[in-house]
Amino acid sequence: MDLLLGGLNYQIEHHLFPSMPRPNLRRAQPLVVQFFAERGIRYTETGLLTSYRLVLSHLSGVATEAARTR
């Protein structure tokens, strides 16, 4: 999945550590998950198809709102 998504499955880690080489983002993930849990911050993981559905739903809502304000 890492190869297919090109690292997009580690967005949080990428934004926390932008200069970290992509292959190392996987190794950083457990540390980030633990850090978030200790602070009560939600860390959401989802499958590929669900992630596409969420993104498309969000973009649809944005487009609807933009069309309403024209």
C-alpha positions as CSV (number, residue, x, y, z in Angstrom):
1,M,0.0,0.0,0.0
2,D,2.9,2.4,0.7
3,L,4.1,2.1,-2.9
4,L,0.6,2.5,-4.3
5,L,-0.2,5.6,-2.3
6,G,3.3,7.1,-2.5
7,G,3.4,8.0,1.2
8,L,0.0,9.7,1.3
9,N,-1.0,7.1,3.9
10,Y,1.4,8.9,6.3
11,Q,0.2,12.5,5.9
12,I,0.4,13.3,9.6
13,E,3.9,12.0,9.9
14,H,4.9,13.8,6.7
15,H,3.7,17.1,8.0
16,L,5.3,16.6,11.4
17,F,8.6,15.6,9.9
18,P,8.7,17.1,6.3
19,S,12.4,16.3,5.7
20,M,12.2,12.7,6.9
21,P,12.8,10.2,4.0
22,R,9.5,8.6,3.0
23,P,10.5,5.0,3.9
24,N,11.0,6.1,7.5
25,L,7.5,7.6,7.9
26,R,6.2,4.1,8.6
27,R,8.7,3.7,11.4
28,A,7.6,7.0,12.9
29,Q,3.9,6.2,12.9
30,P,3.7,4.2,16.1
31,L,5.5,7.0,17.9
32,V,3.1,9.6,16.6
33,V,0.1,7.4,17.5
34,Q,1.3,7.0,21.0
35,F,2.1,10.7,21.3
36,F,-1.4,11.6,20.2
37,A,-3.1,9.0,22.5
38,E,-1.2,10.4,25.5
39,R,-2.6,13.8,24.8
40,G,-6.1,12.8,23.8
41,I,-5.7,13.8,20.2
42,R,-7.6,11.7,17.7
43,Y,-5.5,9.8,15.1
44,T,-7.8,8.5,12.4
45,E,-6.9,5.6,10.1
46,T,-9.1,4.3,7.4
47,G,-9.0,2.0,4.4
48,L,-8.3,3.1,0.9
49,L,-11.9,3.1,-0.4
50,T,-13.3,4.8,2.7
51,S,-10.6,7.5,2.4
52,Y,-11.6,8.2,-1.2
53,R,-15.3,8.4,-0.1
54,L,-14.5,10.8,2.6
55,V,-12.5,13.1,0.3
56,L,-15.1,13.1,-2.4
57,S,-17.8,13.8,0.1
58,H,-15.9,16.7,1.5
59,L,-15.1,18.1,-2.0
60,S,-18.8,17.8,-2.9
61,G,-19.8,19.8,0.2
62,V,-17.2,22.5,-0.7
63,A,-18.4,22.7,-4.3
64,T,-22.1,23.0,-3.1
65,E,-21.2,25.8,-0.7
66,A,-19.2,27.6,-3.4
67,A,-22.0,27.4,-5.8
68,R,-24.5,28.7,-3.2
69,T,-22.3,31.8,-2.5
70,R,-22.0,32.8,-6.2
